[in-house]
Amino acid sequence: MNKLVETMQGGNKLVGYVVANDPDIDTTIQNVVALSEGGADVVEIGIPFSDPVADGPVIQRADLRALADGELPMDKVFEMVDEIHQRTDITLVFLTYLNVVLQYGYDEFCRQCETHGVSGLIIPDLPYEEQDELLPFIDKHDLALVPLVTLNSDDRIQRLVQHAKGFIYLVSSLGVTGERDEFSSYLSGIVQKIKEYTDVPVAIGFGIHSAKQASEMNQISDGVIIGSSFVRIVEEDKQDAPKRLKEYASEIKQAIIE
Amino acid sequence: MTNKDGRFAEYGGQYVPETLMNELNKMADEYDKAKHDPEFQAELQDLLNNYANRPSLLSYAKRMTEDLGGAQIYFKREDLNHTGAHKINNVIGQALLAKRMGKTRLIAETGAGQHGVATATIAALFGMECEIFMGKEDTDRQKLNVYRMELLGAKVNSVTSGSMVLKDAINAALQEFSARTDDTFYVMGSATGPHPYPMMVRDFQSVISKESKEQFKKINNKLPDAIVACVGGGSNAIGSFANYIDDPSVQLIGVEAAGKGVETELTAATLECGSEGVFHGMKSIFLQTETGQIKPVYSISAGLDYPGVGPEHAALAKSGRAQYVGITDDEAVDAFEYIARTEGIVAAIESCHAVAYVRKLAPKMSKDQTIICTLSGRGDKDVAAIGKYRGVDVNE
């Protein structure tokens, strides 16, 4: 069974996010280990893109930092993944933009993910309508392509989730990633609607920035995704980020399981 | 040549976050209705004629033709439109569609400011709220246009993310559109981006070739032999080509900005130097690195300074129906001076890329052959910069 599918079973899940090579590869390895030790169940590793249109300012800045010294070859990212696996058995997925995957080659990218133990892909600029070009390779290499559902998906929900695997990423507010104080009361209804069509777990992300919010979101779903808040810690603490990442992950995980 | 999913051969598509999908689909549906609605088309035509000053002239360039000694040269004078460029054709169309969809606020990206000014102008005319996204590099360089937009009642948002140029302004406008679709319509400035934009912008700009074909026929009772237009994202070029695509005898030539030369890194010649990729919602040709990062681009012309090209151009290039060539900064500046002195027209530096290519092409053609070159905009905005390029201190 795909490891992401296995990991996401049972609810109360914490999915963390950091950007590869922000501020360097060694720190990224330690950051993933720290999140794992803090209680994260899955870590999304962002592969930086020059123009991350679906991300807010915090993650945009992280992508620019990660690319500050030039290109980040995928082979270096896969080596990093190997090192992470030597130190933790946490479930990993990649989050990146389609062009990064396209340039490496769909088949080869998916094959390398399978070989190096990356269980799934999240590609924010690959909507349902355009997935057919990538899906055969996702299936061939037993990966999960995590679909995004948004507050305005409305009558698209059934189509979006029907082939979901791993989990469904419910985007809790319109627009781009970032911390927000207000969350829509529609969320709970949308989770119910998703559940009408699939048993695949639903995790809520985009804008969660406190343990209290994480707990609230977890109550109406199967888990939460924390991105910008973790990336902000990396931005502030740089090479010293692992310590606070672990503490913060642990605080959130605690709030979720309580 | 568009199919129902907005593909031009394998190019185009809708590579955008889920937040935009419902809105883009609504836009495509509504545009399809508007396209076949005589009332919408009549209102569009009325604004084009009575506000934008259409039809634009098709002028015979007598002195230039004589000087070059080859093909007869005609200019399609989009520089004479209200706001001074072809941009207004598209903006009127999209703003009417926005109104039809019940939107009250227009947003747009702009590089040098031409599309921003056109959008601000129509927003003022329609009494709509307007916000323009412009990279900070550009707001610093184009203070006059920033003030023009503000004068027209628009808010100018100086974008400080990324490299702070046109592509970052598009990123910011797409983000704003994702976050606020209820009252907002994103007026895309070129034949780029996700479906339905490339098709819609092509349709709105195709008035250029619809007119030129009729005008040319009236004068010469035949088709022209070549159409030449500059290409950044490619809206004036696709509008100039559209009604000739099915006339195989008409050669279609897009002129890209080669900057310091296609052999250098300082270029914006996407179709000559780029490769297939996905960016800004479309599959097309882009200037990019091996790992798929979008490259910074360079051209003296801010309007051609874009790392991609509209998907229909990518398809026309691949099929060979259109040819794409590069013109350097130096050649464009020479053409800027040449057309001013030969024809008494101060044309936009973007358009002068097309003029520069006509200077190479016309002498190779026979005297009974004809070229229509689109002058996409007027060059007042460029006078100070060209002066500086020539070492003249022009006080703006």
Interface residues (C-beta under 8 A of the other chain):
Chain A: F49 S50 D51 V53 A54 G56 P57 Q60 L64 L67 E71 L72 P73 M74 Y97 L98 N99 V100 V101 L102 Q103 Y104 P124 D125 L126 P127 Y128 E129 E130 P147 L148 V149 T150 N152 S153 D154 R156 L160 V171 L174 G175 V176
Chain B: D5 G13 Q14 Y15 V16 P17 E18 T19 M21 N22 E23 S161 G162 K167 D168 N171 L174 Q175 S178 A179 R180 T181 E276 G277 V278 F279 H280 G281 F286 Q288 T289 E290 T291 G292 Q293 I294
